Amino acid sequence: MIVDQNSGAWTLKDYSTIILPLVPTLIMVYIAWQQWLTNKLKVQHDLYDRKFAVFTALIDFLNSAVVTGLQPDKHTINHTFVVKTRESHFLFKGNEIPEYLDKVYEKAEAFGFKYIEISNNAALSLNDRNAELNKERSWLREQLKTGAKDQFANHLKLYSHWYG
């Protein structure tokens, strides 16, 4: 650095010798940061189809249990739900989604047992059996309406603030 000995003030040349070498460095840092954000977004995008397949398997399962009014059979539970959702532990951050899927499985299995119990209860009229089944089915129905979407909403977003 050259400082004018008479005035002690810095000249434009002094400032430029400090600032100009920083410009390419700042540009490289900015480019590296943009590449990092792009790569992070690409990973999210690449995993989206697999995450959405888990969500779709859940919705299909809930539809079979709720909309058709059928008892969820073991094939539907084991194939459509368990097999298609087993990778959820590896796809989603944290335990929120796997624990939710386990809860849905437990509730559906309990509903299956309750379905058999209520259906075989000759003491109940057909209307009473249907009322009992609808009461037992209500949690699963609520998951189909909004619960599943609420659980998966943050995990299926591709774009958020700072591509996070």
Contacts in CASP RR format, 6 or more apart in sequence:
PFRMAT RR
TARGET T0000
AUTHOR 0000-0000-0000
METHOD contacts of the structure
MODEL  1
MIVDQNSGAWTLKDYSTIILPLVPTLIMVYIAWQQWLTNKLKVQHDLYDR
KFAVFTALIDFLNSAVVTGLQPDKHTINHTFVVKTRESHFLFKGNEIPEY
LDKVYEKAEAFGFKYIEISNNAALSLNDRNAELNKERSWLREQLKTGAKD
QFANHLKLYSHWYG
1 10 0 8 1.000
1 14 0 8 1.000
1 17 0 8 1.000
1 18 0 8 1.000
2 11 0 8 1.000
2 13 0 8 1.000
2 14 0 8 1.000
3 9 0 8 1.000
3 10 0 8 1.000
3 11 0 8 1.000
3 14 0 8 1.000
4 11 0 8 1.000
37 162 0 8 1.000
37 163 0 8 1.000
40 163 0 8 1.000
40 164 0 8 1.000
41 158 0 8 1.000
41 159 0 8 1.000
41 163 0 8 1.000
44 158 0 8 1.000
44 163 0 8 1.000
44 164 0 8 1.000
45 158 0 8 1.000
47 91 0 8 1.000
48 156 0 8 1.000
48 158 0 8 1.000
50 87 0 8 1.000
50 91 0 8 1.000
51 91 0 8 1.000
51 92 0 8 1.000
51 152 0 8 1.000
51 155 0 8 1.000
51 156 0 8 1.000
52 156 0 8 1.000
53 84 0 8 1.000
54 84 0 8 1.000
54 85 0 8 1.000
54 87 0 8 1.000
54 88 0 8 1.000
54 91 0 8 1.000
54 97 0 8 1.000
54 101 0 8 1.000
55 148 0 8 1.000
55 152 0 8 1.000
55 156 0 8 1.000
57 80 0 8 1.000
57 81 0 8 1.000
57 84 0 8 1.000
57 85 0 8 1.000
58 81 0 8 1.000
58 85 0 8 1.000
58 101 0 8 1.000
58 104 0 8 1.000
58 148 0 8 1.000
58 152 0 8 1.000
59 144 0 8 1.000
59 148 0 8 1.000
60 80 0 8 1.000
61 72 0 8 1.000
61 76 0 8 1.000
61 77 0 8 1.000
61 80 0 8 1.000
61 81 0 8 1.000
61 104 0 8 1.000
61 108 0 8 1.000
62 104 0 8 1.000
62 140 0 8 1.000
62 143 0 8 1.000
62 144 0 8 1.000
62 148 0 8 1.000
63 144 0 8 1.000
64 70 0 8 1.000
64 72 0 8 1.000
64 76 0 8 1.000
64 80 0 8 1.000
65 72 0 8 1.000
65 76 0 8 1.000
65 108 0 8 1.000
65 111 0 8 1.000
65 137 0 8 1.000
65 140 0 8 1.000
66 137 0 8 1.000
66 140 0 8 1.000
66 141 0 8 1.000
66 144 0 8 1.000
67 144 0 8 1.000
69 133 0 8 1.000
69 137 0 8 1.000
71 111 0 8 1.000
71 112 0 8 1.000
71 115 0 8 1.000
71 116 0 8 1.000
71 119 0 8 1.000
72 108 0 8 1.000
72 109 0 8 1.000
72 111 0 8 1.000
72 112 0 8 1.000
77 105 0 8 1.000
77 108 0 8 1.000
77 109 0 8 1.000
81 101 0 8 1.000
81 104 0 8 1.000
81 105 0 8 1.000
81 108 0 8 1.000
82 105 0 8 1.000
85 101 0 8 1.000
88 97 0 8 1.000
88 98 0 8 1.000
88 101 0 8 1.000
89 95 0 8 1.000
89 98 0 8 1.000
91 97 0 8 1.000
92 98 0 8 1.000
92 155 0 8 1.000
93 155 0 8 1.000
96 151 0 8 1.000
96 155 0 8 1.000
97 151 0 8 1.000
97 152 0 8 1.000
97 155 0 8 1.000
100 151 0 8 1.000
104 140 0 8 1.000
104 143 0 8 1.000
104 148 0 8 1.000
107 139 0 8 1.000
107 140 0 8 1.000
108 140 0 8 1.000
111 136 0 8 1.000
111 137 0 8 1.000
111 140 0 8 1.000
114 132 0 8 1.000
114 133 0 8 1.000
114 136 0 8 1.000
115 133 0 8 1.000
115 136 0 8 1.000
118 124 0 8 1.000
118 129 0 8 1.000
118 132 0 8 1.000
118 133 0 8 1.000
118 136 0 8 1.000
119 129 0 8 1.000
119 133 0 8 1.000
121 129 0 8 1.000
124 132 0 8 1.000
END
